[in-house]
Amino acid sequence: MMYSEAMEYLHGLGRFGLRPGLETVRALSARCGHPESNLRFLHVAGTNGKGSTCAFLESICRESGLRVGLYTSPHLVSFRERIQVNREQISEAAVAEWVSEACKWVAEGSDWTEAHPTFFEMVTVMALAWFARQRCDVVVWETGMGGRLDATNLVIPLVSAITNIGWDHMEWLGPTLTAIAGEKAGIIKPGVPVVTTEVDPEVVGVLRRVADGCGAPFRQVDPDAAEWAVYRDAPLSLYGAHQQRNAVLAVAAMQAAGVAGPMEDSEMLRGLQRAEWPGRFQILRRGGRTIVLDGAHNRPGFEVLARAMAEKFPGQRYGLLVGMLADKDPAAVGEHLVPGASRVVVVRVASNRAGDPASLQGICRTAEGQHPVEVASTLADAWKRLSGEGLVLVTGSLYLIGEAMEFLGEASGNERPLNDWSPRN
C-alpha cells in the first residue's frame, strides 16, 4: 500500500462519524497486541489549552532526556502531525504499512458489522503501535473529545491533567458544565494522580468527587500562588496569560507523574521556553504586515484571545478574518473579537461541518463598533480584502488556521480533509 492509498482509506472512514465508546478501540488494540501495555502516558483533557499543555509536557520530557511520543488532534495541515516522536512526525512508510495491516483486520473480522472502526479509533491505535515500536519512554496523550468515552481513554496513565471545563460539544457531552465535567473526569483512574487548573467551584467539585471515588490523589493548582512563580513568570515561546496557566499545569503534572524523577528548575524552565505549538497565537510577518494565527473556536478561547491581542498590540485595531464550524458559538466572536477590529472578513471553513458565512456576517454586523463586514468567496479573496490592514488576526477554527498556513507558505500537505467526519446516524 502506498501512502496516498492509506490516506484515501483513512479519509473513507469519515463516513462512520464519531462514536463515543471504548469497545471497538479496545478490540483494535487487542488485534495489535495491546501496545499500550508497554507504554507510560501523561493523559490531558479539558476544553481549551489541551494542545498547548501537551506541547509544554512534551518539551519538558524531552529536555529531561526522555524519548517522547506526542499524540494530538486535529492536525493543521499534515495528517502525520498527529503522531510524533521527539517532534519527528511518523513516516509516510510507517503509516502505509500500518493501515495496510489494519484494513485487513477490519475486512476479515465479523466483529465490525455493527461497529466499524472510526477514523479516530484507527488512528489512536496506529499511534499506540508506533510509540511502542519506537520504544518511547513516555507518551503525551491528548484526549480527542470529552474523556470518559473517548478512544484515548483505553490507557492507564501516570497522571490525569485537566485544563479547564467550558461550553463545547454539548450535543455529545451534556447541556451543563457539571455534565461536561463528568465526561472530562472520565480520564481519572483509580490511584492515578489528578491535577487541574479549573477554578469553577461546581466543576472542581465534580472532578474532586470522581477522584475521591476511585482513590485518585487530587490537586487543584492555582498558578497565581507563590509556589508557581518561577514557572508562571518564565519567558515562554507561547504567548498569553492563558499559556502561563498551561505551563504551570504541565509542571504540576510532571511533578505528580514522577516520570523523570526529581527535575531541576532549570530543566523545567528550558522545557517551557522551548515548547512549540503552531497555530496558537502564532505571529508571522509578511510584506510589512503582522499576521496572528490562533485556533480559538469557542467562547473561552475568544475571551483569552481578545485579551492577548490587547496585551501584545495595545491600542491597535486589526483586520479580522474569521470562519467557524456550524456547531460553534458565533455570538462569542461578535462579543469578544469584533469590537477590536477595523474590518471583518468572513470566509467559509473548508469542512463539511462549516457554518454559514452569511449568518456569521450578520452577527458581526450587529456587534459593538464601527467596521465593515464582508463575506469572501475564498481565502485568497479574503486576503485581498484585507490588503490594507497592517495587523491581521485569523481565527475561528483550527481548520481555517491550517488552510491559512498553507496559503501563507508555512506548511504543505493538503491533508486537512482528513479532519472531517459526518455525524453518525
Salt bridges, closest charged atoms under 4 A:
GLU36 OE2 - HIS34 ND1 2.90
GLU58 OE2 - ARG62 NE 2.70
GLU58 OE1 - ARG87 NE 3.60
GLU63 OE2 - ARG270 NE 2.74
GLU63 OE1 - ARG274 NH1 3.09
GLU97 OE1 - ARG133 NH1 3.34
GLU101 OE2 - LYS104 NZ 3.79
GLU121 OE1 - ARG19 NH2 2.77
ASP168 OD2 - HIS169 NE2 3.92
ASP168 OD2 - HIS297 NE2 3.75
ASP168 OD1 - LYS328 NZ 2.97
GLU183 OE2 - ARG148 NH2 3.14
GLU227 OE1 - ARG219 NH2 2.75
ASP233 OD1 - ARG232 NE 3.32
GLU303 OE2 - HIS336 NE2 3.62
ASP329 OD2 - ARG299 NH2 2.97
GLU335 OE1 - ARG299 NH1 2.49
GLU335 OE2 - HIS336 NE2 3.67
GLU374 OE2 - ARG343 NH1 2.49
GLU374 OE1 - ARG385 NH1 2.78
ASP381 OD2 - ARG385 NE 3.15
GLU389 OE2 - ARG343 NE 3.86
GLU406 OE1 - ARG416 NE 2.51
GLU410 OE2 - ARG286 NH2 2.43
